[in-house]
Amino acid sequence: MLSKTINNLIIDLKPRHREVLIGRFGLDGGSKKTLAGLGEKYGITRERVRQIEEESLELARERILKEKMSKEVLETIDRHLIGLGGLRRDNLLIPEIKIIFKDNNLHHWHLRFLSEVSGGRPLYYSGNSELHNFWYLNEKNIDFVNKFVLKLEKIIADKKEDLITNQQFYDYFTKIAKIHKISDFIGLNYVSISKKFNLNPFGDWGLNEWEEISPKTVREKAYLILKKEKEPLHFRKIAEAINKINFSGRPAHPQTVHNELIKDPRFVLVGRGMYGLSEFGYKPGITKEILKQILKEEGPLFPEEIIDLIEKQRFLKKNTILLNLQNKDYFKKMPDGRYAVK
């Protein structure tokens, strides 16, 4: 078992030296301890803990050079990473290594410790705003991933107006993989390391910075719901949809959703509590204003024609529409029964 092999590297150390390494690398499955925390535990200074850590690591490094099994372990991990294109995201590699070595006791810090005492085999990259934590074999692997991701990002960025389906994303991605002469599997592995791409709950791909891909606020979530629904919804239904879908964050309360919809001109009130998106042709305004706009654009119309057109804009009863047409300050009825703007 790999975890046992790693633990054997420090089994012969003095108790305190062994305990310091276990604490500093979380080898007991717990959290990694700080120099100050260990110093307080043993009644020594932070500097003395650091010295003990260095002394212990040197002893472990000497031992790994003599351990045939340790060399085999490192070679096995190297081969696995080579098959993946030279690197692998941390939360994907650890489960795979556990399977390879049939070791359920293995965890992230075991591999971190092994990398430390083996001179960086494999190397660990602590993630940042653009990349997840990952393991790699050499710097060339990172350069290759950055170039691959940059090309894919440029293609995706040009498609912002339309959300990208799984098939479209795969087509773009395959095109870049062929240019770089790598398999689709390795290409997907490279993409998994980048934080630039994400999949929304509806299965659409895009850049992580797009609000339709990674909506954070209630307003952004409501917008995505309505955009995918493509028809107006009551604000309570929107709140229900937000809570039903696997969005991160707190549950959405109906009144909070309503308050956010009122503030944003992208949302148009089209009925009692019903909201649609302006980009789908819904125009703001009260009933008589919408009627006036329709008649200005279309000219005089019969009541049934008016009702058909306004029902595309508002959820209203026919009597409400007809009642508004009786407003003589705005509309006039012509001899043939049509209505026009006064």
N, C-alpha and C positions, 0 to 999 in steps of 0.2 A: 504494500500500500504506500502511495506517495507520501501521505501525511506522516506515516511511520518512518519512512526514509528520511524525511526532513527533520523530524523530531530526534532521530538517531544522531544527527550531526551535532547536537548539543547535549546528548545524554551524559557524556563524561565530563562536562564542565563543572566547575565548582557551583554549589547550589545557588549562590547569589548571582553569579555570572549567568547561569542558565535562566534564573527567574527574571533577570533584567531583559534578556533577549525575548523571552516569552511575553513579557509585558510590553516591550517596545514594538514587537511585531504581531501582537495579538494571537500568538500561536495556540493559545488555549481556547480559541473560538470566541473570546471576548473582544472588547474594544481595545484599540491601541492606546497604551498609557503614555503620558507625557514624561519628560525628564523630571519636571518639578514634582509630579505626582509620585513617581518612584522614589525620588529623593526624600520626600516627606515620609513615605512608607518605611524606608530603611534608616532614616535619620542621617542622611548624607547630603552633600550639595548636588546641584544639577550637574556641575562640571564632573564630579566624581562618577555620577551615573553615566555620563557620556563616555568617560574613560573606560568604564567597565564594559559598556556596549561595544566600543571599538576593539578592546582586548578580546572579547568573546567572539566577535565577528571574524577576527584574524584566525582564531583557533578553528572556527567552523570552516573557513576558507581552506585552511590546511587540510582539514579532514575530507572535504569534498573532492580534493584532488586525488585522494587515495581510494575513494569509494567507487568501485566499478558500477554499482547499481545507480549511483547518482549521475554518472556519465550517461548511462543508458536512458535514464529519465529525461535528461536534458536533450538528448538526441531525438527522443520520441516527441517531445514538445516542439523541437525545431522542425521536424518533418511535418507535424500537424499544421504549423503556421505556414510553412512553405506551400502546402496544399491549398491554403486559403489566400494565397497571394502575399504572404509575408507579415500579415498582421490580423488581429481579431479584437473586436470589442470585448471589454472585460467581462460584462455580464453574460456574454455568450461563450467565451472561452472557458471560464471556470466550470460550468456544467459539463462541457465537452471533455475536459481533462478528468473530471470525476468519473465519467463513463469509461474513458480510455484506461484509466488505472483502477477502475472498479473500487473507488474509494469515496464513500459518502461523507467521510469526516473531513475531506479536503475543503479549504476555503480560500478566499482571496489572499489573506495574509500569509498563508503557506507559500504561495507562488511569489509573493513580494520578497519573502525571506530567501527563497531559493535564488531569485534573481540577484539579490544583494551579495550572497556568498559565492555565487558562481561567476561573478564579474559581468553581470548584465545579460544573462541568458534565461529567459528572454528579457527584453527591455520593456519598461513600463512607462506609458505616457499618461500623465495626469491631465484630464480633460480641461477644456476652457469653454469660452462662449460659442465656439464653432465646432469643436470636436468632443466626442464622448471619451471616457477613459478607455484605453486600449493597450494591448501588448503587441510588440513588433520585433523584427529581427535586426533591422538597420535603418538608417536615416533615409535611404533611397525609397523605402516603402512609404514613408510619410510624404515625400516629394511627389511620388506617383499618385497617391490618393488625392492630394491637393489639386493636382492638374486634372485628374479625372472628375472630381467634384466641381471644379471651376467651370469646365466645359458644359457639364450637365446643368449647372446653375444658370448659365447664360441662356440656354435653350428654354428652361422653365420660366425664367424671368420675363421672356417675351410673350408668354401665354397667360399673363396675369388676368386678363379680362375674362377668361373662361377657365373654370376649374378643370383640372386634368384627370381623366379617368385612369384607372389602373392600366388599361391597355395602352393608352397614349404614353403614360409614363414609361412603361416597359419598352415601347418602340423607341422613345428618345434615348433611354438608357442603353438599349441594345446597339444603337447606332454608335454611341461613344465607346462601348466595349469593343466593337469591331475595329474602331480606329486605333485603340490601344492594344489590340491583339490579345485580349484576355477573354476568358469564358464569362458567360452571364453570371454564373455562381460567384466568381471572384469579384465581378463588378458590383453585384448586390452586397457583397461583404464590405466593399469600400464605401458604398452609399450608407450602410448601417452605422459607420463610424462618424459620419457627418451629422451635425445638428441642423443643417440648413434645410433639410427636407422633412416633411411630415405628412401623415395621413390623417384626414379629419374623420369624424365618426360616420360619415356617409360614404367613405371609401374614395374620396378625391385626394389626389396628390398635389403638392405645391411647396412653395418655400415656407418655412416655419414662421417667418415674419408676417406672412399674410394673415389677416384677421379671419378670413374664411377657412383657413387651414388650422390655425391654433387660436380660436376665439377665447378671450380671457374675461371680458366684461359681459354683463347681462345683455347689454345693447348689441354687442357683437354676436352673441349666441342667438339672440332673437332675429337678427338680420340673416344669419345663415339658415335658420329654420324656415323663414319666409321665402328665402331665395330657392331653397330646395323644394318647398311645398308648391311654389309658383301660383299660389292663390291666397287671398286674405284669410286670416285666422283671428279668432277672438283672443284677447290678451291672456285669458285664463288657459286657453288651449296652447298658446305659445309657452307659457310657464310650465305646463304639463310636459310638453315636448322637450324642453330644456332639461327637466329633471329625469325624464325617461332615457334620454340619450346619454352616453358615457362621456359627459363633459367633466372637466376638473373644476374644482371650486365648490362653493357653498350652494345649497339648493336655491332655486329661483322662486321668489314669492310673487304671486300674481300682481299685487299692487306695485312692487318694485319694477316688474316688467312694464306695467302700464305707465309708470312715471318716466321710464327710459324711452318708451315709444313716443311719448308726447314731445320730448325734447329734441328729437332727431328728425329733420325734414325728409329723410329717406323713407320714413314711415307715414302713411296717409290713412287717416280715419275714414273708413268707407261705410260704416254702419255702427250700431251701438256696441262699442267695445271691440269692433272689428278693424283690423289694420292690414293694409297691403303695402307693397313697395312701389315707390314712385317710378323706379326703373322699369316696371311692368306696365306703365301707362296710367297709373292712378294719379289723379290730380288733387291737390289740396283745395279745400273750400267747402262751404255749406251747400245745401241742396240747390238753392236758387242760383248760386254762383256757378255751379256745375251746369245747370240748365241753361243759363245765359251763355256760357262758353260753347256749349253744344250747338245752340241755335245760331250763334255768330259764325261758327265754323261750317255748319251744314245748311244754314238758311231755314226758311219756314218748314215745319214738319207737322205731321199728324200726331195726335197723342200716342198712338201705339208705337210709332217710329221713335218718338222721344223716349218712351218707356224702355224700348229695346236698347237704345244707346246708353241711357243712364244706368241701366242694370249692369252694364259692363264696368261702371265706375263706382256704384254704390249698392249696398244691400238695403233697399227701401221698399215699402209697400206701395202698390200702385196708387192707392188713394193719397198717400203722402206726396207723390210726384204730381198728381193732378191738382191737389190742393195748392201746391206751390205755383203751378201755372196760372192760378187765378189771381196772383199778385199783379194788379194792374200797374203798379209802379215799375215793374220789370218786363212784363210780357203783354202781348195783345193777341186776341183771337181774331183770325181773318175770316171773311165770309164763307170760305170753303171748309172751315173747321180746323185749319192748320194754325199753329202757334208760331209767333215770331218775337224777336227782341223789340221792345218798345223804343 
